[in-house]
Amino acid sequence: ATVLGKKLHVPKYPYSAFGAAVMASVGVYYDSLAQATENMVKIERTVTPYIDFQREYNRLYLEFKDKCRYA
């Protein structure tokens, strides 16, 4: 979350088979993938970025990019 700078929502069931079941329900039980996701996926927790660490990661990344330019 910190590196991406975004909140990440961790689903209760993070398995590919569950994702396939959500997609398979579209057109059978739900009209859209958004509707299926809203009704079937339960969020276990949300991870938020640490802003202070994010600033440091960005600084280091820009430094890395600058060094790669001269390599």
Biopython code that builds the backbone (N, CA, C, O; Angstrom):
import numpy as np
from Bio.PDB.StructureBuilder import StructureBuilder

atoms = [
    (1, "ALA", "N", (0.825, -1.185, 0.000)),
    (1, "ALA", "CA", (0.000, 0.000, 0.000)),
    (1, "ALA", "C", (0.872, 1.253, 0.000)),
    (1, "ALA", "O", (0.575, 2.229, -0.688)),
    (2, "THR", "N", (1.942, 1.211, 0.774)),
    (2, "THR", "CA", (2.810, 2.378, 0.871)),
    (2, "THR", "C", (3.516, 2.661, -0.443)),
    (2, "THR", "O", (3.562, 3.808, -0.886)),
    (3, "VAL", "N", (4.061, 1.640, -1.064)),
    (3, "VAL", "CA", (4.779, 1.822, -2.325)),
    (3, "VAL", "C", (3.824, 2.292, -3.415)),
    (3, "VAL", "O", (4.184, 3.153, -4.217)),
    (4, "LEU", "N", (2.627, 1.749, -3.457)),
    (4, "LEU", "CA", (1.644, 2.129, -4.475)),
    (4, "LEU", "C", (0.971, 3.463, -4.171)),
    (4, "LEU", "O", (0.466, 4.131, -5.073)),
    (5, "GLY", "N", (0.966, 3.845, -2.900)),
    (5, "GLY", "CA", (0.303, 5.079, -2.518)),
    (5, "GLY", "C", (-1.207, 4.974, -2.566)),
    (5, "GLY", "O", (-1.898, 5.968, -2.792)),
    (6, "LYS", "N", (-1.725, 3.764, -2.351)),
    (6, "LYS", "CA", (-3.171, 3.537, -2.423)),
    (6, "LYS", "C", (-3.614, 2.613, -1.299)),
    (6, "LYS", "O", (-2.835, 1.803, -0.798)),
    (7, "LYS", "N", (-4.887, 2.749, -0.910)),
    (7, "LYS", "CA", (-5.463, 1.793, 0.026)),
    (7, "LYS", "C", (-5.633, 0.463, -0.695)),
    (7, "LYS", "O", (-6.027, 0.425, -1.861)),
    (8, "LEU", "N", (-5.338, -0.614, -0.004)),
    (8, "LEU", "CA", (-5.530, -1.951, -0.558)),
    (8, "LEU", "C", (-6.572, -2.675, 0.288)),
    (8, "LEU", "O", (-6.491, -2.689, 1.516)),
    (9, "HIS", "N", (-7.540, -3.267, -0.376)),
    (9, "HIS", "CA", (-8.584, -4.020, 0.304)),
    (9, "HIS", "C", (-8.271, -5.507, 0.164)),
    (9, "HIS", "O", (-8.162, -6.022, -0.949)),
    (10, "VAL", "N", (-8.130, -6.183, 1.280)),
    (10, "VAL", "CA", (-7.799, -7.605, 1.297)),
    (10, "VAL", "C", (-9.108, -8.394, 1.430)),
    (10, "VAL", "O", (-9.810, -8.269, 2.434)),
    (11, "PRO", "N", (-9.432, -9.204, 0.421)),
    (11, "PRO", "CA", (-10.685, -9.964, 0.505)),
    (11, "PRO", "C", (-10.588, -11.109, 1.510)),
    (11, "PRO", "O", (-9.505, -11.623, 1.791)),
    (12, "LYS", "N", (-11.739, -11.490, 2.040)),
    (12, "LYS", "CA", (-11.775, -12.595, 2.998)),
    (12, "LYS", "C", (-11.327, -13.904, 2.341)),
    (12, "LYS", "O", (-10.668, -14.724, 2.980)),
    (13, "TYR", "N", (-11.680, -14.099, 1.074)),
    (13, "TYR", "CA", (-11.305, -15.301, 0.333)),
    (13, "TYR", "C", (-10.493, -14.897, -0.896)),
    (13, "TYR", "O", (-11.068, -14.677, -1.962)),
    (14, "PRO", "N", (-9.162, -14.795, -0.770)),
    (14, "PRO", "CA", (-8.320, -14.305, -1.868)),
    (14, "PRO", "C", (-7.863, -15.414, -2.831)),
    (14, "PRO", "O", (-6.709, -15.429, -3.260)),
    (15, "TYR", "N", (-8.752, -16.318, -3.160)),
    (15, "TYR", "CA", (-8.374, -17.467, -3.980)),
    (15, "TYR", "C", (-8.899, -17.302, -5.402)),
    (15, "TYR", "O", (-9.974, -16.743, -5.620)),
    (16, "SER", "N", (-8.131, -17.792, -6.357)),
    (16, "SER", "CA", (-8.534, -17.654, -7.759)),
    (16, "SER", "C", (-9.855, -18.377, -8.036)),
    (16, "SER", "O", (-10.639, -17.919, -8.867)),
    (17, "ALA", "N", (-10.111, -19.482, -7.365)),
    (17, "ALA", "CA", (-11.370, -20.211, -7.566)),
    (17, "ALA", "C", (-12.565, -19.349, -7.142)),
    (17, "ALA", "O", (-13.625, -19.400, -7.766)),
    (18, "PHE", "N", (-12.387, -18.565, -6.086)),
    (18, "PHE", "CA", (-13.475, -17.694, -5.660)),
    (18, "PHE", "C", (-13.696, -16.591, -6.694)),
    (18, "PHE", "O", (-14.836, -16.242, -7.000)),
    (19, "GLY", "N", (-12.612, -16.048, -7.229)),
    (19, "GLY", "CA", (-12.724, -15.038, -8.279)),
    (19, "GLY", "C", (-13.436, -15.593, -9.504)),
    (19, "GLY", "O", (-14.243, -14.903, -10.127)),
    (20, "ALA", "N", (-13.136, -16.847, -9.847)),
    (20, "ALA", "CA", (-13.812, -17.491, -10.978)),
    (20, "ALA", "C", (-15.299, -17.660, -10.690)),
    (20, "ALA", "O", (-16.128, -17.499, -11.586)),
    (21, "ALA", "N", (-15.637, -17.981, -9.450)),
    (21, "ALA", "CA", (-17.045, -18.133, -9.081)),
    (21, "ALA", "C", (-17.782, -16.802, -9.178)),
    (21, "ALA", "O", (-18.936, -16.755, -9.605)),
    (22, "VAL", "N", (-17.114, -15.723, -8.780)),
    (22, "VAL", "CA", (-17.724, -14.395, -8.893)),
    (22, "VAL", "C", (-17.995, -14.091, -10.368)),
    (22, "VAL", "O", (-19.085, -13.640, -10.719)),
    (23, "MET", "N", (-17.014, -14.336, -11.223)),
    (23, "MET", "CA", (-17.197, -14.067, -12.653)),
    (23, "MET", "C", (-18.268, -14.972, -13.268)),
    (23, "MET", "O", (-19.032, -14.535, -14.129)),
    (24, "ALA", "N", (-18.321, -16.209, -12.834)),
    (24, "ALA", "CA", (-19.312, -17.144, -13.373)),
    (24, "ALA", "C", (-20.735, -16.766, -12.975)),
    (24, "ALA", "O", (-21.689, -17.144, -13.655)),
    (25, "SER", "N", (-20.882, -16.035, -11.898)),
    (25, "SER", "CA", (-22.221, -15.653, -11.447)),
    (25, "SER", "C", (-22.853, -14.557, -12.314)),
    (25, "SER", "O", (-24.066, -14.348, -12.284)),
    (26, "VAL", "N", (-22.007, -13.860, -13.086)),
    (26, "VAL", "CA", (-22.514, -12.789, -13.948)),
    (26, "VAL", "C", (-23.343, -13.405, -15.077)),
    (26, "VAL", "O", (-22.909, -14.339, -15.751)),
    (27, "GLY", "N", (-24.522, -12.870, -15.260)),
    (27, "GLY", "CA", (-25.428, -13.379, -16.281)),
    (27, "GLY", "C", (-26.329, -14.489, -15.776)),
    (27, "GLY", "O", (-27.323, -14.827, -16.418)),
    (28, "VAL", "N", (-25.985, -15.065, -14.620)),
    (28, "VAL", "CA", (-26.812, -16.107, -14.013)),
    (28, "VAL", "C", (-27.562, -15.525, -12.810)),
    (28, "VAL", "O", (-28.790, -15.570, -12.737)),
    (29, "TYR", "N", (-26.787, -14.979, -11.875)),
    (29, "TYR", "CA", (-27.374, -14.392, -10.667)),
    (29, "TYR", "C", (-27.321, -12.868, -10.668)),
    (29, "TYR", "O", (-28.175, -12.214, -10.069)),
    (30, "TYR", "N", (-26.326, -12.306, -11.335)),
    (30, "TYR", "CA", (-26.132, -10.851, -11.337)),
    (30, "TYR", "C", (-26.013, -10.344, -12.767)),
    (30, "TYR", "O", (-25.645, -11.084, -13.680)),
    (31, "ASP", "N", (-26.332, -9.070, -12.941)),
    (31, "ASP", "CA", (-26.304, -8.469, -14.281)),
    (31, "ASP", "C", (-24.929, -7.958, -14.691)),
    (31, "ASP", "O", (-24.659, -7.790, -15.881)),
    (32, "SER", "N", (-24.059, -7.710, -13.718)),
    (32, "SER", "CA", (-22.729, -7.177, -14.042)),
    (32, "SER", "C", (-21.695, -7.707, -13.057)),
    (32, "SER", "O", (-22.031, -8.197, -11.979)),
    (33, "LEU", "N", (-20.445, -7.597, -13.448)),
    (33, "LEU", "CA", (-19.356, -8.013, -12.565)),
    (33, "LEU", "C", (-19.307, -7.116, -11.331)),
    (33, "LEU", "O", (-19.016, -7.588, -10.232)),
    (34, "ALA", "N", (-19.587, -5.840, -11.505)),
    (34, "ALA", "CA", (-19.606, -4.925, -10.364)),
    (34, "ALA", "C", (-20.669, -5.349, -9.353)),
    (34, "ALA", "O", (-20.422, -5.334, -8.147)),
    (35, "GLN", "N", (-21.825, -5.717, -9.831)),
    (35, "GLN", "CA", (-22.918, -6.154, -8.948)),
    (35, "GLN", "C", (-22.548, -7.461, -8.245)),
    (35, "GLN", "O", (-22.795, -7.617, -7.049)),
    (36, "ALA", "N", (-21.957, -8.400, -8.988)),
    (36, "ALA", "CA", (-21.535, -9.669, -8.390)),
    (36, "ALA", "C", (-20.469, -9.439, -7.321)),
    (36, "ALA", "O", (-20.527, -10.025, -6.240)),
    (37, "THR", "N", (-19.513, -8.597, -7.627)),
    (37, "THR", "CA", (-18.439, -8.307, -6.679)),
    (37, "THR", "C", (-18.988, -7.663, -5.414)),
    (37, "THR", "O", (-18.621, -8.043, -4.302)),
    (38, "GLU", "N", (-19.860, -6.698, -5.591)),
    (38, "GLU", "CA", (-20.447, -6.003, -4.450)),
    (38, "GLU", "C", (-21.197, -6.959, -3.529)),
    (38, "GLU", "O", (-21.162, -6.806, -2.308)),
    (39, "ASN", "N", (-21.871, -7.938, -4.111)),
    (39, "ASN", "CA", (-22.682, -8.854, -3.323)),
    (39, "ASN", "C", (-21.921, -10.070, -2.794)),
    (39, "ASN", "O", (-22.299, -10.628, -1.764)),
    (40, "MET", "N", (-20.880, -10.480, -3.467)),
    (40, "MET", "CA", (-20.206, -11.725, -3.091)),
    (40, "MET", "C", (-18.887, -11.531, -2.339)),
    (40, "MET", "O", (-18.559, -12.337, -1.469)),
    (41, "VAL", "N", (-18.138, -10.497, -2.651)),
    (41, "VAL", "CA", (-16.812, -10.313, -2.066)),
    (41, "VAL", "C", (-16.922, -9.575, -0.738)),
    (41, "VAL", "O", (-17.505, -8.494, -0.655)),
    (42, "LYS", "N", (-16.359, -10.171, 0.282)),
    (42, "LYS", "CA", (-16.322, -9.568, 1.620)),
    (42, "LYS", "C", (-14.884, -9.138, 1.910)),
    (42, "LYS", "O", (-13.945, -9.913, 1.731)),
    (43, "ILE", "N", (-14.728, -7.903, 2.356)),
    (43, "ILE", "CA", (-13.398, -7.371, 2.654)),
    (43, "ILE", "C", (-13.028, -7.732, 4.086)),
    (43, "ILE", "O", (-13.762, -7.437, 5.029)),
    (44, "GLU", "N", (-11.864, -8.382, 4.229)),
    (44, "GLU", "CA", (-11.395, -8.769, 5.562)),
    (44, "GLU", "C", (-10.741, -7.593, 6.273)),
    (44, "GLU", "O", (-10.970, -7.367, 7.461)),
    (45, "ARG", "N", (-9.920, -6.844, 5.531)),
    (45, "ARG", "CA", (-9.261, -5.678, 6.115)),
    (45, "ARG", "C", (-8.793, -4.744, 5.010)),
    (45, "ARG", "O", (-8.691, -5.129, 3.845)),
    (46, "THR", "N", (-8.517, -3.531, 5.398)),
    (46, "THR", "CA", (-8.000, -2.529, 4.472)),
    (46, "THR", "C", (-6.643, -2.083, 4.971)),
    (46, "THR", "O", (-6.468, -1.789, 6.153)),
    (47, "VAL", "N", (-5.680, -2.035, 4.060)),
    (47, "VAL", "CA", (-4.320, -1.620, 4.394)),
    (47, "VAL", "C", (-4.124, -0.217, 3.831)),
    (47, "VAL", "O", (-4.349, 0.015, 2.643)),
    (48, "THR", "N", (-3.709, 0.710, 4.673)),
    (48, "THR", "CA", (-3.493, 2.081, 4.230)),
    (48, "THR", "C", (-2.005, 2.398, 4.164)),
    (48, "THR", "O", (-1.217, 1.864, 4.944)),
    (49, "PRO", "N", (-1.625, 3.261, 3.241)),
    (49, "PRO", "CA", (-0.206, 3.586, 3.104)),
    (49, "PRO", "C", (0.308, 4.456, 4.252)),
    (49, "PRO", "O", (-0.441, 5.235, 4.841)),
    (50, "TYR", "N", (1.590, 4.309, 4.555)),
    (50, "TYR", "CA", (2.266, 5.184, 5.510)),
    (50, "TYR", "C", (2.857, 6.333, 4.705)),
    (50, "TYR", "O", (3.800, 6.144, 3.936)),
    (51, "ILE", "N", (2.302, 7.511, 4.885)),
    (51, "ILE", "CA", (2.683, 8.665, 4.074)),
    (51, "ILE", "C", (4.168, 9.004, 4.222)),
    (51, "ILE", "O", (4.827, 9.305, 3.226)),
    (52, "ASP", "N", (4.707, 8.963, 5.441)),
    (52, "ASP", "CA", (6.127, 9.300, 5.639)),
    (52, "ASP", "C", (7.034, 8.330, 4.899)),
    (52, "ASP", "O", (8.022, 8.751, 4.297)),
    (53, "PHE", "N", (6.720, 7.047, 4.931)),
    (53, "PHE", "CA", (7.519, 6.061, 4.202)),
    (53, "PHE", "C", (7.368, 6.266, 2.705)),
    (53, "PHE", "O", (8.325, 6.097, 1.950)),
    (54, "GLN", "N", (6.173, 6.628, 2.279)),
    (54, "GLN", "CA", (5.920, 6.822, 0.850)),
    (54, "GLN", "C", (6.806, 7.934, 0.294)),
    (54, "GLN", "O", (7.340, 7.797, -0.807)),
    (55, "ARG", "N", (6.969, 9.013, 1.020)),
    (55, "ARG", "CA", (7.848, 10.107, 0.582)),
    (55, "ARG", "C", (9.285, 9.603, 0.411)),
    (55, "ARG", "O", (9.961, 9.943, -0.560)),
    (56, "GLU", "N", (9.734, 8.796, 1.360)),
    (56, "GLU", "CA", (11.101, 8.272, 1.282)),
    (56, "GLU", "C", (11.243, 7.297, 0.116)),
    (56, "GLU", "O", (12.256, 7.331, -0.583)),
    (57, "TYR", "N", (10.261, 6.435, -0.112)),
    (57, "TYR", "CA", (10.297, 5.522, -1.257)),
    (57, "TYR", "C", (10.350, 6.303, -2.560)),
    (57, "TYR", "O", (11.106, 5.951, -3.466)),
    (58, "ASN", "N", (9.561, 7.347, -2.658)),
    (58, "ASN", "CA", (9.566, 8.155, -3.876)),
    (58, "ASN", "C", (10.920, 8.809, -4.092)),
    (58, "ASN", "O", (11.418, 8.842, -5.217)),
    (59, "ARG", "N", (11.517, 9.326, -3.034)),
    (59, "ARG", "CA", (12.842, 9.940, -3.132)),
    (59, "ARG", "C", (13.872, 8.923, -3.609)),
    (59, "ARG", "O", (14.665, 9.204, -4.508)),
    (60, "LEU", "N", (13.855, 7.739, -3.000)),
    (60, "LEU", "CA", (14.805, 6.697, -3.392)),
    (60, "LEU", "C", (14.572, 6.235, -4.827)),
    (60, "LEU", "O", (15.527, 5.962, -5.554)),
    (61, "TYR", "N", (13.320, 6.147, -5.234)),
    (61, "TYR", "CA", (13.014, 5.728, -6.603)),
    (61, "TYR", "C", (13.523, 6.753, -7.611)),
    (61, "TYR", "O", (14.087, 6.379, -8.639)),
    (62, "LEU", "N", (13.333, 8.021, -7.335)),
    (62, "LEU", "CA", (13.832, 9.050, -8.245)),
    (62, "LEU", "C", (15.360, 9.027, -8.309)),
    (62, "LEU", "O", (15.948, 9.232, -9.371)),
    (63, "GLU", "N", (15.987, 8.778, -7.177)),
    (63, "GLU", "CA", (17.447, 8.647, -7.147)),
    (63, "GLU", "C", (17.896, 7.444, -7.983)),
    (63, "GLU", "O", (18.868, 7.541, -8.733)),
    (64, "PHE", "N", (17.208, 6.334, -7.861)),
    (64, "PHE", "CA", (17.500, 5.129, -8.640)),
    (64, "PHE", "C", (17.363, 5.404, -10.142)),
    (64, "PHE", "O", (18.236, 5.041, -10.930)),
    (65, "LYS", "N", (16.253, 6.050, -10.527)),
    (65, "LYS", "CA", (16.043, 6.369, -11.940)),
    (65, "LYS", "C", (17.146, 7.255, -12.485)),
    (65, "LYS", "O", (17.598, 7.074, -13.616)),
    (66, "ASP", "N", (17.583, 8.227, -11.668)),
    (66, "ASP", "CA", (18.644, 9.133, -12.090)),
    (66, "ASP", "C", (19.940, 8.369, -12.306)),
    (66, "ASP", "O", (20.646, 8.621, -13.283)),
    (67, "LYS", "N", (20.268, 7.440, -11.414)),
    (67, "LYS", "CA", (21.493, 6.653, -11.548)),
    (67, "LYS", "C", (21.433, 5.717, -12.755)),
    (67, "LYS", "O", (22.452, 5.469, -13.400)),
    (68, "CYS", "N", (20.263, 5.206, -13.058)),
    (68, "CYS", "CA", (20.115, 4.321, -14.219)),
    (68, "CYS", "C", (20.348, 5.069, -15.526)),
    (68, "CYS", "O", (20.771, 4.476, -16.519)),
    (69, "ARG", "N", (20.077, 6.346, -15.526)),
    (69, "ARG", "CA", (20.252, 7.143, -16.731)),
    (69, "ARG", "C", (21.731, 7.212, -17.138)),
    (69, "ARG", "O", (22.041, 7.338, -18.322)),
    (70, "TYR", "N", (22.634, 7.133, -16.169)),
    (70, "TYR", "CA", (24.056, 7.274, -16.451)),
    (70, "TYR", "C", (24.783, 5.929, -16.466)),
    (70, "TYR", "O", (26.006, 5.886, -16.602)),
    (71, "ALA", "N", (24.054, 4.862, -16.330)),
    (71, "ALA", "CA", (24.696, 3.544, -16.261)),
    (71, "ALA", "C", (25.049, 3.032, -17.645)),
    (71, "ALA", "O", (25.596, 1.937, -17.777)),
]
sb = StructureBuilder()
sb.init_structure("model")
sb.init_model(0)
sb.init_chain("A")
sb.init_seg("    ")
for serial, (resi, resn, name, xyz) in enumerate(atoms, 1):
    if name == "N":
        sb.init_residue(resn, " ", resi, " ")
    sb.init_atom(name, np.array(xyz, "f"), 0.0, 1.0, " ", f" {name:<3s}", serial, name[0])
structure = sb.get_structure()
